[in-house]
């Protein structure tokens, strides 16, 4: 567990390095840092598939990678990373949707996160974020209906 904690810290450091490099316009260095962080995050997530935070960190790593590819004008790579991020977040949502009350909170958090990310005005990703936000809002509504119908029956 200590080794995994150290790996998680290293991945976080690499993400910060990538953020700084991206901010400075050093796209190649940012992409390298993000790829290395993603490799660690994926390793940690595979070693503990039940850990939602680790799974979510893989989503964030793919998203950072997508933004860096976009900034570097590598749009096909950006789109591939964005789709990988979308696949992960949808899989996580589906896997944990039976936890109604907690899921409602997670839906609201994800909607808020996606709205913040969308507000960055990343053009190639606008449609993806709009679709994800709509999907999560619909899912949230369905969960609330399911809960209220369960309460009516009890």
C-alpha positions as CSV (number, residue, x, y, z in Angstrom):
1,X,0.0,0.0,0.0
2,X,2.9,2.3,0.7
3,X,4.3,1.7,-2.8
4,X,0.9,2.5,-4.3
5,X,0.7,5.7,-2.3
6,X,4.1,6.7,-3.6
7,X,3.0,5.9,-7.1
8,X,-0.2,8.0,-6.7
9,X,1.9,10.9,-5.5
10,X,4.3,10.5,-8.4
11,X,1.4,10.5,-10.9
12,X,0.0,13.6,-9.3
13,X,3.4,15.3,-9.5
14,X,3.6,14.4,-13.2
15,X,0.2,15.8,-13.8
16,X,1.2,19.1,-12.2
17,X,4.4,19.1,-14.4
18,X,2.2,18.5,-17.4
19,X,-0.1,21.4,-16.4
20,X,2.9,23.7,-16.0
21,X,4.4,22.7,-19.3
22,X,1.1,23.1,-21.1
23,X,0.7,26.5,-19.6
24,X,4.1,27.5,-21.0
25,X,3.4,26.1,-24.4
26,X,5.8,23.2,-24.1
27,X,3.4,20.7,-25.6
28,X,5.9,17.8,-26.1
29,X,7.0,17.9,-22.5
30,X,3.3,18.3,-21.3
31,X,2.3,15.2,-23.4
32,X,5.2,13.2,-22.0
33,X,4.3,14.1,-18.4
34,X,0.6,13.4,-19.0
35,X,1.4,10.0,-20.6
36,X,3.6,9.0,-17.8
37,X,1.0,10.0,-15.2
38,X,-1.7,8.1,-17.1
39,X,0.5,5.0,-17.2
40,X,0.8,5.1,-13.4
41,X,-2.9,5.9,-12.9
42,X,-3.9,3.0,-15.1
43,X,-1.6,0.7,-13.2
44,X,-3.1,1.8,-9.9
45,X,-6.6,1.5,-11.2
46,X,-6.1,-2.0,-12.5
47,X,-4.6,-3.1,-9.1
48,X,-7.7,-1.9,-7.3
49,X,-10.7,-2.0,-9.6
50,X,-13.1,-1.3,-6.8
51,X,-11.5,2.0,-5.9
52,X,-13.7,4.6,-7.6
53,X,-11.3,7.5,-7.0
54,X,-8.5,5.6,-8.8
55,X,-10.8,4.9,-11.7
56,X,-11.9,8.5,-11.8
57,X,-8.2,9.6,-11.8
58,X,-7.7,7.6,-15.1
59,X,-10.6,9.6,-16.6
60,X,-8.9,12.9,-15.5
61,X,-5.6,11.7,-16.9
62,X,-7.1,11.0,-20.3
63,X,-8.9,14.3,-20.2
64,X,-5.6,16.2,-19.5
65,X,-4.0,14.3,-22.3
66,X,-6.8,15.2,-24.7
67,X,-6.4,18.9,-23.8
68,X,-2.6,18.8,-24.4
69,X,-3.1,17.1,-27.8
70,X,-5.6,19.7,-28.7
71,X,-3.3,22.5,-27.7
72,X,-0.5,20.8,-29.8
73,X,-3.0,20.8,-32.8
74,X,-3.0,17.0,-32.8
75,X,-6.8,16.7,-33.1
76,X,-7.1,13.0,-33.9
77,X,-5.1,12.2,-30.8
78,X,-7.1,14.7,-28.8
79,X,-10.3,13.1,-29.9
80,X,-9.1,9.6,-29.2
81,X,-8.1,10.6,-25.6
82,X,-11.4,12.5,-25.1
83,X,-13.4,9.4,-26.2
84,X,-11.3,7.2,-23.8
85,X,-12.2,9.7,-21.0
86,X,-15.8,9.6,-21.9
87,X,-15.9,5.8,-22.1
88,X,-14.4,5.6,-18.6
89,X,-16.8,8.1,-17.0
90,X,-19.8,6.3,-18.6
91,X,-18.5,2.9,-17.5
92,X,-18.0,4.1,-13.9
93,X,-21.4,5.7,-13.9
94,X,-23.0,2.5,-15.1
95,X,-21.1,0.2,-12.7
96,X,-22.2,2.2,-9.7
97,X,-25.7,3.3,-10.7
98,X,-27.3,0.9,-8.2
99,X,-26.2,3.1,-5.3
100,X,-29.1,5.5,-5.7
101,X,-28.6,8.2,-3.2
102,X,-24.8,8.3,-3.6
103,X,-25.2,8.1,-7.3
104,X,-27.4,11.2,-7.3
105,X,-24.6,13.1,-5.6
106,X,-22.0,11.7,-8.0
107,X,-24.3,12.7,-11.0
108,X,-24.6,16.2,-9.7
109,X,-20.8,16.4,-9.2
110,X,-20.1,15.0,-12.6
111,X,-22.5,17.4,-14.3
112,X,-20.8,20.3,-12.4
113,X,-17.4,19.0,-13.5
114,X,-18.4,18.6,-17.1
115,X,-19.9,22.1,-17.1
116,X,-16.7,23.5,-15.8
117,X,-14.7,21.6,-18.4
118,X,-17.1,22.7,-21.1
119,X,-16.8,26.3,-20.0
120,X,-13.1,26.2,-21.1
121,X,-14.5,26.5,-24.7
122,X,-12.5,23.7,-26.1
123,X,-14.3,23.6,-29.5
124,X,-13.6,20.0,-30.6
125,X,-15.0,18.8,-27.3
126,X,-18.0,21.0,-26.9
127,X,-20.4,18.4,-28.5
128,X,-18.9,15.6,-26.4
129,X,-19.4,17.7,-23.2
130,X,-22.9,18.8,-24.2
131,X,-23.9,15.1,-24.8
132,X,-22.3,13.9,-21.6
133,X,-24.0,16.6,-19.6
134,X,-27.4,15.8,-21.2
135,X,-26.9,12.1,-20.5
136,X,-26.0,12.7,-16.9
137,X,-29.0,15.1,-16.4
138,X,-31.3,12.4,-17.8
139,X,-29.7,9.7,-15.7
140,X,-30.1,12.0,-12.6
141,X,-33.8,12.5,-13.4
142,X,-34.3,8.8,-13.8
143,X,-32.6,8.0,-10.5
144,X,-34.7,10.5,-8.7
145,X,-37.8,9.0,-10.1
146,X,-36.7,5.5,-9.2
147,X,-36.0,6.6,-5.6
148,X,-39.3,8.4,-5.2
149,X,-41.2,5.4,-6.6
150,X,-39.4,3.1,-4.1
151,X,-40.3,5.4,-1.2
152,X,-43.9,5.5,-2.3
153,X,-44.0,1.6,-2.2
154,X,-42.4,1.4,1.3
